[in-house]
Amino acid sequence: MRLGRLFISFFLIPILVGCNNDYSPKPRAYVRLDLPEPAYLAPDSNWDCPYTFEASRYSFLTVDKRHQKENCWYNIYYPKLKATIHLTYSTLDGNLGRQIEENRKLAMKHVGKATAINESLVENRDANVYGLIYEFKGETASDMQFFVTDSSNHFLRGSLYFNVKPNKDSLGPAIEYVKNDVRHFIQTLRWNSAES
């Protein structure tokens, strides 16, 4: 008899009391990213391109293997974040308008998925760097694209991609972190040739 009361007291009562209809689902959780304080480095002394810049010290600069024949096409890769900034460089030969239009067309390919596209002008008269930054809101493949130019000799295009399924809720902190790095990249960009 005592054993039966103990069984009821310790096992059945908590089960009966614990069963109620007040269930609420738990919100989806995302992995917490510990993002380091931003720190930047310029390319090493072997850098042989007509532009230079400062990039995150937590990234790696690699040659774009798909376009090895192209001069100075690089990727800035963030292994921890699975993010890549693709850089494509070309010299201008009286074709600035065509380059800008091609860049705009590439950026506008994201219109179908974007809920908004914010554009901001780049103007650094001291460095002779001008351009436009596109920031995409919504579930787009690219989160940011840009071009910078000196309007006569150089044209540099960049695009930011994450190698993961687009989910702005979970990627939000990483996206903002790398976007700030892109802004720093643009602010520190300098042309190396005497023509600029």
C-alpha positions in Angstrom: 0.0 0.0 0.0 2.8 2.4 0.9 4.6 1.6 -2.4 1.4 2.4 -4.3 1.1 5.8 -2.6 4.7 6.6 -3.3 4.3 5.6 -6.9 1.3 7.9 -7.2 3.0 10.8 -5.4 6.3 10.7 -7.3 5.3 9.6 -10.8 1.6 10.0 -11.6 0.9 13.4 -10.0 3.8 15.2 -11.8 2.7 13.7 -15.1 -0.9 14.7 -14.6 -0.1 18.2 -13.4 2.5 18.6 -16.2 0.0 17.8 -18.9 -2.0 20.9 -19.9 -3.0 22.5 -23.1 -1.0 25.7 -22.7 1.6 24.8 -25.2 3.5 27.6 -27.1 6.2 26.8 -29.6 9.7 28.0 -29.0 11.2 30.5 -31.5 13.8 29.2 -33.9 17.3 29.8 -32.5 20.4 30.6 -34.6 24.0 30.0 -33.9 25.7 32.9 -32.1 28.6 34.4 -34.0 31.6 35.8 -32.1 32.8 38.4 -34.5 36.2 39.9 -33.9 36.9 43.6 -33.7 37.6 44.9 -37.2 41.3 45.1 -38.2 42.7 45.8 -41.6 45.8 45.2 -43.7 47.0 46.4 -47.1 48.1 43.8 -49.7 51.8 42.8 -49.4 54.6 44.3 -51.4 54.2 41.7 -54.2 50.8 43.3 -55.0 51.0 44.1 -58.7 47.6 45.7 -59.6 46.6 49.2 -60.5 44.7 49.6 -57.3 45.4 49.0 -53.6 43.2 48.9 -50.5 42.9 47.7 -47.0 41.0 44.4 -46.3 40.0 42.6 -43.2 42.9 40.7 -41.6 40.4 37.9 -41.0 40.0 37.4 -44.8 42.2 35.8 -47.5 42.9 37.3 -50.8 42.8 34.7 -53.6 43.0 34.9 -57.4 39.6 34.3 -59.1 40.3 30.9 -60.7 37.4 31.2 -63.1 39.0 34.2 -64.7 42.8 33.7 -64.5 43.3 35.3 -67.8 41.8 38.6 -66.5 44.2 41.0 -64.8 43.6 41.7 -61.1 40.4 39.8 -60.6 40.5 38.7 -56.9 38.3 37.3 -54.2 38.4 38.4 -50.6 37.3 35.3 -48.7 36.1 35.1 -45.1 36.4 31.4 -44.2 34.7 31.7 -40.8 31.7 33.5 -42.3 31.7 31.7 -45.7 31.5 35.0 -47.4 33.3 36.2 -50.5 33.7 39.7 -52.0 34.4 39.1 -55.7 36.5 41.9 -57.3 36.7 42.4 -61.1 38.9 45.1 -62.5 39.1 46.5 -66.0 40.8 49.4 -67.7 38.6 52.0 -69.3 39.0 52.8 -73.0 36.3 55.4 -73.5 33.7 52.9 -72.3 32.7 54.2 -68.8 29.0 54.4 -69.7 29.0 50.8 -70.9 30.8 49.6 -67.8 28.3 51.4 -65.5 25.4 50.1 -67.4 26.7 46.5 -67.3 27.2 46.9 -63.5 23.7 48.2 -63.1 22.3 45.3 -65.1 24.1 42.8 -62.9 22.9 44.5 -59.7 19.3 44.6 -61.0 19.2 40.9 -61.4 18.4 40.8 -57.7 15.3 42.9 -58.1 13.0 39.8 -58.1 14.0 38.7 -54.6 14.8 42.1 -53.1 12.3 43.9 -50.9 14.4 47.1 -51.3 17.5 48.3 -52.9 19.4 51.1 -51.3 21.9 53.1 -53.4 24.6 55.3 -52.0 27.1 57.4 -53.9 30.9 57.0 -53.4 32.8 60.3 -53.8 36.4 60.6 -52.6 37.9 63.5 -54.5 41.3 63.3 -52.8 41.8 59.7 -54.0 39.9 60.3 -57.3 37.5 57.4 -56.4 33.8 57.7 -57.5 31.1 55.1 -57.7 27.9 53.6 -56.4 27.0 51.0 -53.7 23.9 48.8 -54.0 22.6 47.2 -50.8 19.9 44.6 -51.1 17.2 43.9 -48.5 15.3 40.6 -48.6 16.3 37.0 -49.4 18.7 37.9 -52.2 21.8 35.9 -53.2 24.0 39.0 -53.0 23.8 41.4 -50.1 25.9 44.2 -51.5 27.4 45.2 -54.9 29.4 48.3 -55.9 31.6 49.8 -58.5 34.3 52.5 -58.2 36.2 54.3 -60.9 38.4 57.3 -61.6 36.2 58.0 -64.6 39.1 57.8 -67.1 41.3 54.8 -66.6 40.1 52.4 -63.9 36.9 50.5 -63.2 36.6 48.1 -60.2 33.4 46.1 -59.5 32.7 44.2 -56.3 29.9 41.9 -55.1 29.4 40.2 -51.7 28.0 36.7 -51.5 27.6 34.2 -48.7 28.1 30.6 -49.5 25.0 29.5 -47.5 21.3 29.5 -48.0 20.0 33.1 -47.8 18.5 33.7 -44.4 18.7 37.3 -43.3 17.7 36.5 -39.7 20.6 34.2 -39.0 23.1 36.0 -41.3 22.2 39.5 -40.1 25.3 40.2 -37.9 27.7 38.6 -40.4 26.2 40.6 -43.3 26.6 43.9 -41.4 30.1 43.0 -40.3 31.3 42.3 -43.9 29.4 45.3 -45.3 31.3 47.5 -42.9 34.5 45.9 -44.3 33.4 46.6 -47.8 32.9 50.3 -46.9 36.4 50.4 -45.4 37.7 48.8 -48.5 36.2 51.5 -50.6 37.3 54.3 -48.3 40.9 53.1 -48.5 41.0 52.3 -52.2 43.7 54.1 -54.1 44.7 53.9 -57.8 48.4 53.0 -58.4 49.0 54.4 -61.8 50.3 57.8 -62.6 47.3 58.6 -64.9 44.8 58.8 -62.0 
